[in-house]
């Protein structure tokens, strides 16, 4: 960091290898912040760092203002050392053991990395940098028992997975530290956000990536579980913008971030097939020919069937609104994974 750079505000982002980590970094880099992304140590850490840096260099303004370091969320000393070293103005926790299905297989890890790690981050801020704004990426999975209507900041928390329960702990500990220690802490309650950077084992990306493999002759079916679930899918870049609006408003609170538009798993596939067929100028993809559903391998215990958010609060207070609707989002993902046209 140069002398001039040291005068800039510093943003520390955990989970920089995930899609929200990238979009948050892009959002703040493009506004002239100095961004530090953190990675956990693995045998592939240099490859992960190269991939992150290459993506940042390719798609972000002011990419020279980006650096990375190792940080372990299961270690209080690791988090505290990073806070002491960089003295961030903003600390954004995008990291989590994020796959809901996997949280059933390793629930203790989900509880620690997704839940208790939030406490460690807040403790590091409380001890060493209490003026730092903290942003927790909370999740609609905290409201898993909802079956109708829309969910807002005051809706009842009722997790139905280890992941959702861990997110509730993280969400509530943010409120505890905000009220008890006056830490400027924000909880961004994100409904499902997607992009071409979504991991391949998530429903939306699995569908469009398999479409690409079918078109190339490498597969003939998309094998899925239940398709009767309903989600509120938005664009990750829009949700990263919500983070910046929140912290720059300097009014620490909770915000639901969502589109308010309901789409079923079945409708997502039909929309993706329809757009791909339009581009191909013939009906190549069809549900009957290319989809196998209700495979027991992909059915989770106590799975959620309905999630839809009410983001009135952040729209009214901060003027945030989604810029990419569901059809545009699907277009981006299909262009990338079926037709090799990158649109990040």
N, C-alpha and C positions, 0 to 999 in steps of 0.2 A: 504494500500500500504506500503510495507516494504521499508527500506532505499535503498536497492539494486534496488527495483522496481521503486523507485522515479527517478533513473538515466535513466530509459528507456523512449523512446518517447511515448507520450500519444496520442491516437486516440479517439476522441469523435464521436459517431455514433448515429444520430437520426433514429427513425423508426426501432429499433432493432428487433421488432416482425415480420417485413416483411421479405420476402426471401432475398432481397439484403442486408438488415441489418445483417442477419446471415452470408451470404457469405462474406461480407466485414469484419465482425468480425473474421471469420475463417482465411481469407487471412492474416490479420495483426497479429493475435495471433500466427499463425504458423511461423511468422517471428520475434517473440519476442517483439512485441509492447505491451504496456499496453492499454487495450481497455475498454472504458466506453460506455455502451449502454444506451440509454434513452427511457423511456416509458412515455406516457401521463397518467395522473391519471384517473382511472376508478374504478368502484366498484369491478372489477375483477383483479385489478392490481397485487395482490399477486399471483394469478393463472397465469397471463401472465408472471410475473417475474420468477416463478418456471419453467414454460414451456421453456422460453428462456435459463435459466441457465442449465436446464437438457439437452437441445439440445447442448449447448456449451460444457458442460462437456463430453458429449458422442462423439462429433465429432471434437473437436478442440484440437490441441497441446497447451501446456501452458495455459490451461483453468483457472488456478489459477490467471492469469493476467487479468481476466475479472471481472468487477463490473457493477452495473447499478444504475441509479437514475431517478427520475421523472423530466421531462422537458415538458413544455407546449409551443407549437409553436405559439399559439396566444398571448403569453405574452412576451414582450421585457425583463422584469425583470427576468423572469424564464430562458430565454436563456442566458442573461448576467451573472446571478448568476452561471450558469454551467461553462461558459467560465472563470470567475474569480476564481472559485474553483479549476478547474482541469488544467487550463492553457494548453490546448491541443496544441500539435505540428501540428495535423491534425484534421480538423472538416469535417466530411462527412455527408451531408444531404440526407439521404435516405427516410425521411418521406414525406408523401404527402397524400392528400385525393385522393387515387390513382385510383379508379375505374372510367373509362371514363363514363360509363353509369350512375353511381350515380351522377356524376357532373352535369348532366342535372336536377336532382331532387333538389339538394342543391347547386346551382351555387355560392352563396356568400361564403359558407364554402370552396368550392373548390378554389375560388380566394384567400381567406385569408390563408389557410393552405398550399396550393400548390404554391402560388405565393408570397404574402406579407411576409410570414414567412421567405423566403430566404433573404429578405431585413433585417429582424430582426437579423438573424444569422450574416450577414455581418456587421451590425452596432455593434453588440456585439464584434466581432473581431476587428473592426476598433478602438473601444474605449478602449478595455482592453487587446488585444493580437494581435497586427497588424502583427506579424511575423508568425502567424498561417496560414498554408495552408488550404484553403477551397475548398471542392469538392461538386458541385451541381450535383445531378442525374437528368439531363434533359431527354427529351423524344422525340421519333420520332413523337409523336402526334402533335408536333409543326409544322410539315410539311404536314398537313392533306390534302391539296388540290392537292398534287402530284398525277399524274395518270399514269406515265411511267418513265423509266429510274431509276437511283439510286440517293440517296440523300447524299450530303456531307456537310461539315461545312459551305459552302457558299450558300447553297440552300435557296430559298425564304421561309420565315416563313409564314405560312398561316393556322392557327388553325381552326378546324371545330367543336370544343366542348369547353365548359367552362374549362375543364381540360387542354386541349391543350393551350388555351389562358393564363391560369394561369402559365403553364410551360414556355411560352414565356416570361412572365414578369420575372420569376425567372432566366431564362437563360440570358436575357439582363441585368438585374441588376448585375449579376456576372461580365459581361464585363465592366459595368460602374464603379464598385468598383475596379476592376483590373487596369483600366486605370487611374481613378481619385485619388486613394489612394495607388496604388502600392501593393495592397494586393495579395499574391500569390493564386489566385483563378482559379479553373479549372471547366469547364462545360463538363461533360461526357454525350454525347447525345446518350442515350441507345435506341436501337431498342428492340423489344419485347424479354425479357429474361424469361426463364421458368425453372422450377425444380419441384421436388416433394414437395417443400414448397410453391408453388404457391397457392393462395387462391382459394377455391372451386368455387367461382362465376366468375372466368375467363374462357374463352373458352376452353383452352387446358386442364386445370385440371378438368373442368366440364365433358368433353368428357371421360377422362380416369377413373375418379371416378364413373361415371354412368356406364361405362363398367363393373367395379367391382360389382356394385349393380345388374346389369343384370345377370352376371355370378352366383351370389349368389341367384338369384330368387327374389330379392326385387324390381326390376323394369323391365320393358320390352322395354322402349324407351328412347332414348336421344333426348330431345326436344330443338331445336335450331332455330336461326333466319336465316339470309342469309348466305350461305356458299361460295359465289363467291368472297369473299374478299381475298386479298393476303397479307401475312406478312413475315417478316424476323425474324425467331425465332432462338434464341441462348440460351446457357446455362448460368444461373445466375453466376455460379462459375467462368466461363471465364471472365465475365464482371467485377466481383469483382477484379480479377487479373489485369484488365486494370486500375482500380483505383489506385492500388499500384504502378504499373509501371509509371503512370502519375505523382503522387506526388513525387516519388523518383527521377524522372528525373529533378525536380526543374526547369521546363520550363512551367509556367502557360499559358494555352491556352485552346481552345475547341477541343474536339475529338469526332467524330462519332465512336460508337462501335457497330459493326454489323457483320453478317456472309456474307452478300451479296447474300444469297440464298433465292429465292422466293418460298413460299409454300402456297397454297390456303387452306381455311378452309376445303374443301372437301378432298383434298389430305392428310391433317393431319389425318382425320378420317380413310381413307383407309389404311394409313400406320399403324395406331394404331391397326386396325382390323386385318391386315395382320400379324403383329408380334404376336398378341394374339392367332390367329388361328394356327400359326406355333408352338407356345408353347403348345397349347392344342392338337395338332396333328389331328385336324379336323376343318372344316369350321363352327364354332359355330356362330361367328359374321358376319352379312351382313348388308350392307347399307339399302337395301330394307326392311329388317325385323326390324331393330333396330333404325333407324333414322327418326325423323320428323323434317323437316326444314321449314323455312319461317313462323315460328310462330310470329305473330305480337307483342307478349309480349316482344320479344328479339330484335326487330328492333329499333335502335336508330335514333333520328332526325339527318339528315346530316351525316350519318355514313361514315367512311373511307373505301375505297375499295382497296387501294394499298399503301404499304410501303416497301421499300427496300433500304438498306444503303450501302454507299461506305466508307469503313473504311481504305482507302489507307493511310491516314495521320498517324494514330496511328500504322499501320503495318510498314510503312517505318521509322518513327522516333523512335519508342520504341520497335519494333520487336514483338508486340503483334499479336496473331492470335488465332482464336477459336480452341479448342481442341476437342470439342464435337459437331459433326454434327447433323443435324435434325433427322436422323434415330436413332442415339445413344441417343439423348435426349428423343425421344418417347419411346425407349426401357426402359430407366430409369423410366419414369413416369408410363408406363404400368406395369413394374415389381413391382413397389411400390403399385399402387392402384388396380391392378387386381389380382396380384399373391402374394402380401404381402412380397415382397423381397425389403427391404429398400436399396436404392442406392443414397445417398445424394450427 
